[in-house]
Amino acid sequence: MNSKFWMVLSVSLLAVLWTWGGNALSFDASTARNSQSQAVVIVCFNNGPVANPPILVYSSSSSTGAPAVPVGSECAQALASVLTAGFELSSVTPGLSGVQYTLIHR
């Protein structure tokens, strides 16, 4: 199967999980300032044209006190680690450089 298939599958799966887990689009920036929320942004992409290529972390950014995600690590493990740390999936945005996941801890 090609890389577009896996990209669409991963985005679709996360969209279903996000919808099932609750809509986090009601995030209020003023509340974040008062509660000292933390955020992690992870960009993942399919690494290469080979059959079953790994989906790796292309880039990441973490606010102060949030878990750091190493570039080049497995995307699924990175997402699982941040979710286990109490973060919630806030948004999933597909783009040319991969899929961007924004996770928030309130």
C-alpha positions as a printed NumPy array, in Angstrom:
array([[  0.   ,   0.   ,   0.   ],
       [  1.249,   3.459,  -0.729],
       [  2.153,   6.249,   1.639],
       [ -0.971,   8.295,   0.846],
       [ -3.096,   5.401,   2.034],
       [ -1.301,   5.292,   5.41 ],
       [ -1.455,   9.071,   5.791],
       [ -5.212,   9.098,   5.118],
       [ -5.735,   6.095,   7.387],
       [ -3.839,   7.666,  10.298],
       [ -5.636,  11.01 ,   9.96 ],
       [ -9.01 ,   9.241,   9.682],
       [ -8.325,   7.11 ,  12.741],
       [ -7.282,  10.097,  14.823],
       [-10.324,  12.061,  13.645],
       [-12.587,   9.222,  14.787],
       [-10.799,   8.957,  18.136],
       [-10.95 ,  12.716,  18.598],
       [-14.681,  12.786,  17.819],
       [-15.335,   9.8  ,  20.063],
       [-13.274,  11.289,  22.896],
       [-14.982,  14.666,  22.806],
       [-14.691,  17.853,  20.863],
       [-11.814,  19.96 ,  22.184],
       [-12.363,  22.889,  19.815],
       [-13.907,  24.925,  22.622],
       [-10.448,  25.729,  24.006],
       [-10.31 ,  29.295,  25.3  ],
       [ -6.96 ,  31.123,  25.158],
       [ -7.847,  33.338,  28.125],
       [ -8.422,  30.253,  30.27 ],
       [ -5.021,  28.901,  29.246],
       [ -3.269,  32.012,  30.515],
       [ -4.996,  31.735,  33.878],
       [ -4.554,  27.995,  34.378],
       [ -0.99 ,  27.74 ,  33.027],
       [ -1.862,  25.106,  30.426],
       [  0.857,  23.179,  28.646],
       [  1.004,  22.269,  24.971],
       [  2.86 ,  19.851,  22.738],
       [  2.889,  20.112,  18.931],
       [  4.055,  17.062,  16.953],
       [  4.445,  16.842,  13.161],
       [  4.617,  13.287,  11.798],
       [  5.181,  11.99 ,   8.283],
       [  5.571,   8.745,   6.408],
       [  9.302,   8.165,   5.942],
       [  9.861,   6.919,   2.409],
       [  8.462,   5.019,  -0.52 ],
       [  9.218,   1.501,   0.773],
       [  6.461,  -0.941,   1.718],
       [  5.294,  -0.241,   5.277],
       [  7.618,   2.703,   5.964],
       [  7.704,   3.98 ,   9.538],
       [  5.712,   7.059,  10.477],
       [  8.216,   9.264,  12.301],
       [  8.231,  12.542,  14.208],
       [  9.446,  15.172,  11.739],
       [  9.429,  18.061,  14.234],
       [  8.039,  18.872,  17.661],
       [  7.656,  21.71 ,  20.1  ],
       [  6.748,  21.642,  23.795],
       [  5.869,  24.399,  26.231],
       [  7.695,  24.724,  29.548],
       [  7.022,  21.695,  31.744],
       [  5.488,  19.621,  28.937],
       [  7.128,  16.388,  27.744],
       [  9.785,  16.795,  25.053],
       [  9.265,  14.613,  21.981],
       [ 12.46 ,  13.556,  20.16 ],
       [ 12.593,  14.122,  16.401],
       [ 12.933,  10.816,  14.534],
       [ 11.007,   8.791,  17.103],
       [  7.992,   6.658,  16.176],
       [  4.926,   8.883,  15.861],
       [  2.512,   6.447,  17.503],
       [  4.765,   6.051,  20.555],
       [  5.244,   9.81 ,  20.843],
       [  1.491,  10.425,  20.758],
       [  0.845,   7.609,  23.243],
       [  3.454,   8.994,  25.654],
       [  2.024,  12.51 ,  25.588],
       [ -1.564,  11.237,  25.963],
       [ -0.476,   9.053,  28.899],
       [  1.011,  12.161,  30.528],
       [ -2.524,  13.596,  30.727],
       [ -2.64 ,  15.629,  27.528],
       [ -5.725,  15.779,  25.295],
       [ -5.753,  15.881,  21.516],
       [ -6.808,  19.41 ,  20.584],
       [ -6.41 ,  19.342,  16.8  ],
       [ -5.131,  17.301,  13.87 ],
       [ -4.061,  19.27 ,  10.789],
       [ -2.835,  17.59 ,   7.6  ],
       [ -0.217,  19.524,   5.638],
       [  2.505,  19.197,   3.022],
       [  5.2  ,  18.353,   5.573],
       [  3.036,  15.804,   7.389],
       [  0.247,  15.717,   9.921],
       [  0.384,  18.156,  12.844],
       [ -1.009,  17.017,  16.202],
       [ -1.637,  19.621,  18.894],
       [ -2.067,  18.299,  22.408],
       [ -3.103,  20.394,  25.432],
       [ -2.869,  19.732,  29.178],
       [ -5.162,  21.913,  31.25 ]])
